[in-house]
Structure formats: structure tokens, C-alpha cells
């Protein structure tokens, strides 16, 4: 079974530039998550999609971050404009539709390491 | 506010030692607790715990949950250098299956 795919793996940009990340979840997984992991911390949820609808974006800095999941499969996360504090690893994860404990396991992609100079 | 706290933050052990990692939580509407191992890439799933007192085992790793005292432990016996990683604990609540992660415990196993 193919895992969660993400690209690019690494990105270096200057502050105020824009950047976009792509994620392809495991086939059949209705729920997709984007996390931000700053060095030395656990992942922090940015946004959660169920199919192509947003169910939680309470921690997404909406003035600069946006995300979409067209057709309920692939997703993109964009930052515009980037700030120094956005330097982090951006992880995408997917799971079956979250209907109970048996579907709670999330599977993570390799992540994109973003460095903002 | 929901909280997940892991301890210790880091530790260094010798190959063959046994390691015990702790995860305590304060959340509303607890549903399950998950353990992940993170090396230089994505977290990989280890265990999911939903019931108190039932040990989950996989090789040299085991984990147990105490829902009364609100904590879980992850044990690694006969450690090997390949066990060096960050171990993350995450709690799922009933609000759309959201994962709340702890900061992780960095384990370094020296030869």
C-alpha cells in the first residue's frame, strides 16, 4: 500500500515570499490533516479536512496560510507571505473517516522542511 | 485547555538498557491515545490505546494506559541503537478525532 506522499521535501525561501506544499493521502482515506512541527516541539494541527470540507482550522493563521482539498483527494497548503517563524517541518497525514477509535490512527507523509531566511 | 505532557524530555541510555517513557494528559472527551516514533522523517505509528490496563506489545516495545490517573507509559526493553528517535504521544478527543501531541521524548541509545 502506498503511503502519504508530499512534495517538495525541502524548501528554502526568503521572508515575504510565498510557498506551496502538496500532499496526496493514502487511497481511501477521507480525512486529511496538515501539521506544523517546529524544532523541539510536537506537531501542531493547522487544518483538518473530511473529504473536501474543512472540519477544523482553528489554529491556521488565516492571514497568511491557506489550504484546499479539491475533489477530496490531494491537498495544497500555501503560505503567503512567509515569515521567519514559519520555518518548520510541514507534515501531512491521513486517516479513514473519523467515526470512532478504530479510525483514529493517522499515517504521516515524509514532511516538507521549510527554511525562511 | 487540553494538555499532553511527556517526560522526560530527553534521555541517553546504553544498549541493552530498559527505557520507560511517560505521557500524562488532561483533555475533555478522551477517545484514544497514540504513540509514534519519529526519526529524521515522518512519525511512524506504534500503538493505539483505548482501554485501561490492557498492555499492547510489539517486539521489545510495550505500552499501557491508565484512564483513571490519566497517563500512559511506553517501555522499550533491551534497547538497540536503532531505537534512537523522538517518541511522541498524542491524545484523540471526540471532536472530529483531532490529535493533540506532546512535545516528545528524545531517546539516544549509545553502543
Interface residues (C-beta under 8 A of the other chain):
Chain A: X4 X31 X33 X40 X41 X42 X43 X44 X45 X48 X50 X55 X56 X91 X95 X98 X100 X101 X103 X104 X105 X106 X107 X108 X109 X110 X111
Chain B: X4 X31 X32 X34 X36 X41 X42 X43 X44 X45 X48 X50 X88 X90 X92 X95 X96 X97 X98 X99 X100 X101 X102 X103 X104
